[in-house]
């Protein structure tokens, strides 16, 4: 795992943050895609893209997000666990029904352990 830093971030969608110029992909979750963007041959998470993005935006609004980087995800995004007020954002998104747990992307089982899955 890389160092943890605290940043002000914005929600790009329900599983991705923009922290300055860096894109952070939340580890081990998948959220609904923007309408019309689910690529052919891919199974996309069902649900409301706008509600998922809004939920993540509410969770980080006005807060410093602690980013614990642990690699690189698709499209050059940083793969990381992200925390607000000491709570893993992936856990909060799963608990709220705004994202689903994807165990194959859970490096070291961190999300499973922290979320009690």
N, C-alpha and C positions, 0 to 999 in steps of 0.2 A: 504494500500500500504506500502511496505517496503522502506527502505532507498534507495536513488539513489547513485550509485557510478560510477566513470568513469574508464573504462578499455580498454586495447588494445585487440581486438578480431579478430577472423577469421571466415569466412563463412563456415559452414558445408554443407548447402544447401540453398535454397531460403527463408527459414523461421526459420533457426536455426543458432545460433552463438556459437562458442567456445571461452570462455573468461577465460583463464587459464584452470583449470580442470573442470570448470562449463559449462554446456550446457544450453543455453538460447533459449527458444522457443518464438518467437515474437508473441505477443498477437493478436488474432482475424484475422490472415491471414493463408492461406494455399498456398503453392507453389507446382509446379510439382515435382513428386517423381522421384528418380533415376530409369532409365529404368529397368523393371523387378521386381520392389520392391512393386508395388501396391498390397496389400493383397486381396485375394479373398473375394468378398462380399462388398468391399469398393469402393466408387466412388472417384477416384483420380482426382485432378485438371489437366486438359489438358495443354499442353505446353512443352517447352524445359527446362528440368531440368538443363542442363549445362548453358544456357543463364540466367536462374533465379539465380543460384548460383553465376555466374560471376557478375551479376548486384549487388547483395548484397555485394560481395567482393569489387567491385569498390566504393560503397557508404561508406564503412568503412576503405578503404585503408589508412594507415598512420594516422588515426584519433582515438581519444579517444571516446569510445562509453559510453554514460551515460545510465546505466541500472536502471530502476525503477521496482523492483521485486514486483509481486503481487500474488504469489502462486506457485504451482507445477503442471506441465503438465504431460502428459503420459511419461512413461519410466524414471521418476525421474528428468526430465528436469525442470529448473526454468522457470515459465511463467512470462513474463515481457514486458513492453514497453521499447523500446530502441531508443535513440536519438543520432544523430550526428549533430553538429552545430545547436542544438535546434530544429531539425526537426525529427518527428517520422519516424523511418525506415519502419514501416508497411505502412504508408501513401505513402512513396516514392516507395515502391515495388508495391503497388496497382496502383498508378498513372502511373508507367512505364509498367504496364501490365504483370509483372513478378510474381504476386501473386493475389489471390482473397480474398475479405473480407468475413469472416465467423462470422456473428453476434452472433451466439450462444456461441462463445468463447470470446466475447467482454465484459469482466467484467467491470461493471460500465459505459459502452458505451463510454469509453475513445477514442478508435480508431475512432468510428463513429464521435464523436465530433471534434477530432483533424484533421481528414481527410475531414471533411465536407460532410460525406456520408448521 
